[in-house]
Amino acid sequence: MKVAIVYNTAWYIYNFRRNLIRRLQAGGATVHAICPPGPFFEALQDLGVICHPIALESHSKNPLTEIRTFIQLYRALAEICPDAVLSFTIKCNLYCGLMRNLLSYQLIANVTGLGRAFDRPGIFCNLICRLYRFSLRRANTVFFQNSEDKDLFAKLDLLRGVHSEVLPGSGVDIKEFRPSEDSAASNSTSISSSVAALYSVAPLEGRSASEKHPLKFLMFGRLLPKKGYDDFLSAAHLLKQTYGEKVEFQILGPVVDSDPESIQLLARIERAAIAGEVLYLGQSDSVLPIIRQADVVVLPSSYNEGVPRSLLEAIACGKPVITTDWKGCRETVVPNRNGFLVPVGDVSKLVQAINSLIAATPEKLKKMGTESRKLAESKFDENFVLQKYEAVVGLMTS
């Protein structure tokens, strides 16, 4: 059996679908990746994946660019002749669905989120709905990452009898993302030796005298305003005035070079870093040690995504989380047990939630982290997702 995975970056396929690739290969499938060329092409090839480079720009709306992408994708699929195609993101789902009218394969589309197309009603949103309605009618299975997206597609009549299911986000590898064996040592270890020299502050009231590090609040992910970075910056500005060096607000994530709003956001983050209100960590292909050194993970998002990967990785690592009462985000929090939910765009409530965890004892934070880990294990284990894919593709491994 030949399986093709279609996405707009090799980075995503390698980092978020690596275990799916291994599971498919274990079931006897030959796996192909169709995506733009990039540094993770070689990493995919090292996994035994056959890579097919195409030009696929996630934010492009240029008709000529999209025609070129469509032709290249068609040629790649025609060359592979896959038995099954696993597509992710709006553009990949649409194009792979449209090609089902020209080529024969089993299509498993994954709606990883609605993205910006559904932010507001209008001509573009109507166009995407029409395309989805036409393209998904040839899909064998459509996966969603939260029930609200699935309900919206049903309400808009975009599925028309196609089999659909809700997955627990993209799942998280709970064997890789897990609490450190010595959380105290992890928390007292700073990100780099140059950063470590900055921290010799008094412990927060109520915390152990041996804990000299600031209480660290981490926000990470792509630098997109809808993720809630400006709310996080506002909260950091207010709370640093009260607590000074006793708290630290960290931001980790790549700028989206093709997005002017992302570039402008990076400028605001850098100004806040110069003012000493946040610590910008840049971007990293290895987020695990950075999550582990944090005390709390924050994501005040209103972005139209499935279930934020950053929250899945955070709870798997046993971190309390603060996020918004928003689709996909709320699934990762049992309020007052492993974190807090705040209204979208409400900076005062965000500050209040952060204040609650600043005032919490180490024992309380540890207990909340334990609850996060339990939630990750019971609801978001990546194995649940892998088993669903095995079933719909027709591969079952031991």
C-alpha positions in Angstrom: 0.0 0.0 0.0 1.2 3.5 -0.8 0.1 6.4 1.4 0.7 10.1 0.6 0.8 12.8 3.2 0.1 16.3 1.9 0.9 19.4 4.0 2.4 22.9 3.4 5.7 22.3 5.4 8.0 19.4 5.8 8.6 20.7 9.3 5.0 19.9 10.3 5.0 16.4 8.8 8.3 15.5 10.6 7.5 17.0 14.0 3.8 16.3 14.3 3.2 13.2 12.1 6.4 11.3 12.6 4.8 8.6 14.7 2.0 8.3 12.2 4.6 7.6 9.5 6.2 5.0 11.6 2.9 3.3 12.4 1.9 3.2 8.7 5.3 1.8 7.8 5.0 -0.8 10.5 1.7 -1.9 8.8 3.5 -2.4 5.5 2.8 0.9 3.8 5.2 3.0 1.7 4.9 6.6 2.8 5.3 9.6 0.5 5.4 13.2 1.5 4.2 16.0 -0.8 5.2 19.4 0.5 7.4 22.4 -0.2 11.2 21.7 0.0 12.9 22.6 3.3 15.4 21.5 5.9 13.2 18.7 7.2 13.1 17.0 3.8 16.3 15.1 4.7 14.9 14.2 8.1 11.8 12.7 6.4 14.0 10.8 4.0 15.9 9.4 6.9 12.6 8.0 8.2 12.3 6.2 4.8 9.7 8.6 3.4 9.8 9.3 -0.3 9.6 13.1 -0.7 8.0 15.1 -3.6 8.8 18.8 -3.5 6.1 21.2 -4.7 5.5 24.9 -4.4 2.7 25.4 -1.9 2.3 28.8 -0.2 -0.1 28.6 2.7 -1.1 32.3 2.6 -1.2 32.8 -1.2 -4.4 33.9 -2.9 -2.7 34.6 -6.3 -4.6 32.6 -9.0 -1.5 32.0 -11.1 0.4 30.7 -8.0 -2.4 28.4 -7.1 -2.8 27.0 -10.6 0.9 26.2 -10.5 0.5 24.5 -7.1 -2.5 22.5 -8.3 -0.7 21.2 -11.4 2.4 20.2 -9.4 0.3 18.5 -6.8 -1.6 16.6 -9.5 1.6 15.5 -11.2 3.0 14.2 -7.9 -0.2 12.3 -7.0 -0.4 10.9 -10.6 3.2 9.7 -10.3 2.7 8.1 -6.9 -0.7 6.5 -7.6 -1.4 6.3 -3.9 -4.0 4.1 -2.3 -4.7 6.7 0.4 -4.0 10.4 0.7 -3.8 12.1 4.1 -4.3 15.8 3.8 -4.1 18.5 6.4 -5.0 22.3 6.4 -7.7 24.0 4.3 -5.7 24.4 1.0 -4.4 20.8 1.0 -7.9 19.4 1.9 -9.5 21.4 -0.9 -7.0 20.5 -3.6 -6.8 16.8 -2.7 -10.6 16.7 -2.7 -10.9 18.4 -6.1 -8.3 15.9 -7.5 -10.5 13.0 -6.4 -12.5 13.9 -9.5 -9.4 13.2 -11.7 -7.5 10.5 -9.8 -8.6 7.5 -7.7 -7.5 7.2 -4.1 -8.9 7.1 -0.6 -9.0 10.6 0.8 -8.7 11.2 4.6 -8.9 14.9 5.2 -8.1 16.4 8.5 -9.6 19.8 9.4 -6.8 21.0 11.7 -8.7 24.3 12.3 -10.7 26.8 10.3 -7.9 29.3 10.0 -8.5 32.9 9.0 -11.0 32.0 6.2 -13.8 31.7 8.8 -12.9 34.7 10.9 -15.6 36.8 9.4 -18.4 36.3 6.9 -17.7 37.6 3.4 -16.9 36.7 -0.2 -13.8 34.8 0.7 -15.5 32.8 3.4 -18.4 32.0 1.0 -15.9 30.8 -1.6 -14.1 28.5 0.8 -17.4 27.0 1.9 -18.4 26.4 -1.7 -15.1 24.8 -2.4 -15.3 22.6 0.7 -18.8 21.5 -0.2 -17.6 20.4 -3.6 -14.3 18.9 -2.7 -15.2 17.0 0.5 -18.1 15.2 -1.1 -15.4 12.8 -2.6 -13.6 12.3 0.8 -13.8 8.9 2.5 -13.3 10.3 6.0 -13.1 13.8 7.4 -11.4 14.2 10.8 -12.0 17.3 13.0 -10.0 18.3 16.0 -12.9 19.8 18.0 -16.7 19.2 17.9 -17.5 22.8 17.3 -15.8 22.8 13.9 -17.6 19.6 13.0 -20.9 21.0 14.0 -20.3 24.2 12.0 -19.5 22.1 8.9 -22.7 20.2 9.4 -24.7 23.4 9.8 -23.2 24.8 6.6 -23.9 21.6 4.8 -20.3 21.1 3.8 -20.1 17.3 4.5 -23.3 16.0 2.8 -23.2 12.5 4.2 -19.4 12.1 4.3 -18.2 10.1 7.3 -16.7 12.4 9.9 -15.2 12.0 13.3 -13.7 14.2 16.0 -10.1 13.4 17.1 -8.4 14.5 20.3 -6.5 17.3 18.4 -3.4 15.9 16.8 -2.7 14.0 20.0 0.6 14.2 21.9 3.3 11.6 22.3 3.0 11.1 26.1 6.2 9.1 26.1 8.3 11.9 24.7 6.4 14.8 26.3 6.3 14.0 30.0 7.3 15.7 33.2 11.0 15.8 33.9 12.2 13.2 36.5 13.4 16.0 38.7 11.0 18.9 38.3 12.8 21.0 40.8 16.1 20.6 39.0 14.4 21.4 35.8 12.9 24.6 37.1 16.1 25.8 38.6 17.9 25.2 35.3 17.7 28.2 33.0 17.6 28.0 29.2 21.2 28.9 28.6 24.3 29.9 30.6 24.0 33.5 29.4 20.4 33.7 30.7 21.3 31.9 33.9 23.5 34.7 35.0 20.6 37.0 35.1 18.7 35.1 37.8 19.5 35.6 41.4 16.3 36.9 42.9 14.5 36.4 46.2 11.9 33.6 46.3 8.2 34.5 46.0 6.3 34.7 49.3 5.1 31.2 50.2 7.6 29.4 48.0 10.5 27.3 49.3 13.6 29.3 50.2 15.6 26.9 47.9 13.6 28.1 44.9 15.6 31.1 43.8 14.3 31.2 40.2 11.5 33.5 39.1 8.1 31.9 38.6 8.1 31.4 34.8 5.1 31.9 32.6 5.7 30.6 29.0 3.7 31.3 25.9 4.8 29.5 22.7 3.7 28.9 19.1 3.8 30.8 15.8 3.8 34.6 16.3 0.3 35.4 15.2 -1.8 38.1 16.9 -4.9 35.9 17.1 -2.9 33.5 19.3 -3.3 36.2 22.1 0.3 37.5 22.3 -0.8 41.1 22.8 -2.9 40.1 25.8 0.1 38.2 27.2 2.3 41.3 26.6 -0.3 43.5 28.4 -0.5 41.1 31.3 3.3 41.0 31.6 3.5 44.8 31.5 1.1 45.1 34.4 2.4 42.2 36.5 6.1 43.1 36.2 5.3 46.4 37.8 4.0 44.5 40.9 6.4 41.6 41.1 9.5 42.7 39.2 12.1 40.0 38.8 10.1 37.5 40.9 8.2 36.6 37.8 9.3 36.0 34.3 7.2 36.0 31.1 8.7 34.0 28.3 7.8 33.9 24.6 9.0 31.2 22.2 8.0 31.0 18.6 8.9 31.8 15.0 7.8 34.8 13.1 5.8 34.0 9.9 7.8 35.9 7.3 5.0 36.0 4.8 2.6 37.6 7.2 2.9 41.4 7.9 0.9 41.1 11.1 3.4 38.5 12.4 6.3 40.8 11.6 4.6 43.7 13.4 3.9 41.5 16.4 7.6 40.5 16.6 8.5 44.2 16.7 6.1 44.6 19.7 7.6 41.6 21.5 11.1 42.9 20.9 10.2 46.3 22.4 8.7 44.5 25.5 11.9 42.5 25.8 14.0 45.6 25.7 11.8 47.1 28.4 12.5 44.0 30.5 8.8 42.9 30.5 9.3 39.6 28.6 12.1 37.3 27.6 11.9 36.4 23.9 13.5 33.0 23.3 13.4 33.1 19.5 12.4 29.8 17.9 13.5 26.3 18.5 13.0 22.8 17.0 13.4 21.3 20.5 10.7 22.8 22.7 10.6 20.0 25.3 13.4 21.4 27.6 11.9 24.9 27.4 8.4 23.6 28.4 10.0 21.7 31.3 11.8 24.7 32.7 8.5 26.7 32.8 6.2 26.7 35.8 3.0 27.6 33.8 2.0 27.7 30.2 -0.3 30.4 28.9 -2.2 30.7 25.6 -5.0 33.4 25.5 -5.9 32.4 22.0 -8.9 33.3 19.7 -7.3 31.6 16.7 -9.4 29.2 14.6 -7.4 26.1 15.2 -8.3 22.6 16.2 -6.7 21.9 19.6 -3.5 24.0 20.1 -0.5 21.8 20.0 1.3 24.0 22.6 -1.4 23.2 25.2 -1.2 19.4 24.5 2.5 19.4 25.0 2.2 21.5 28.1 -0.3 19.3 29.9 1.6 16.2 28.8 4.7 17.8 30.5 2.6 18.2 33.7 2.2 22.0 33.5 -0.7 24.1 34.8 -2.2 26.1 31.9 -4.1 29.3 31.5 -6.0 29.6 28.3 -9.2 31.1 26.8 -12.7 29.7 27.0 -12.5 29.1 23.3 -13.0 26.1 21.0 -10.1 23.7 21.1 -8.5 25.5 24.0 -11.2 24.8 26.6 -10.8 21.0 26.0 -7.4 21.1 27.7 -8.5 22.6 31.0 -10.6 21.4 33.8 -11.1 24.7 35.6 -9.5 25.1 39.0 -8.0 21.6 38.7 -5.3 21.8 36.1 -5.6 25.5 35.2 -7.9 28.4 34.4 -10.1 29.5 31.5 -10.5 33.2 30.8 -12.7 35.1 28.4 -11.3 35.9 25.0 -9.6 39.3 24.9 -10.1 40.0 28.7 -6.7 41.1 29.9 -8.0 41.8 33.5 -9.2 38.2 33.8 -5.9 36.9 32.4 -4.0 39.0 35.0 -6.3 37.6 37.7 -5.6 34.0 36.6 -1.9 34.6 36.5 -2.1 36.3 39.9 -3.8 33.2 41.3 -0.9 31.0 40.3 1.7 33.5 41.5 0.0 33.2 44.9 -0.3 29.4 44.8 2.0 27.2 46.9 4.5 24.9 45.2 2.3 22.0 46.4 -0.7 23.5 44.6 1.2 24.1 41.4 2.5 20.5 41.5 -1.0 19.1 42.1 -2.4 21.1 39.1 0.5 19.8 37.0 -0.4 16.2 38.0 -4.0 16.8 36.9 -2.7 18.1 33.6 -0.7 15.0 33.0 -3.7 12.8 33.9 -5.8 14.7 31.4 -3.2 14.2 28.7 -3.0 10.5 29.3 -6.7 9.9 29.4 -7.9 12.1 26.6 -5.0 13.2 24.3 -2.7 10.3 24.0 -1.4 10.3 20.4 -2.2 6.5 20.2 -5.9 7.4 20.0 -5.2 9.3 16.8 -2.9 6.7 15.3 -5.4 4.0 15.8 -8.1 6.0 14.0 -5.8 6.5 11.0 -4.9 2.8 11.0 -8.6 1.9 10.9 -9.6 4.2 8.1 -6.6 3.5 6.0 -7.1 -0.2 6.4 -3.9 -1.0 8.2 -3.8 -2.6 11.6 -0.5 -3.2 13.4 0.0 -5.2 16.5 
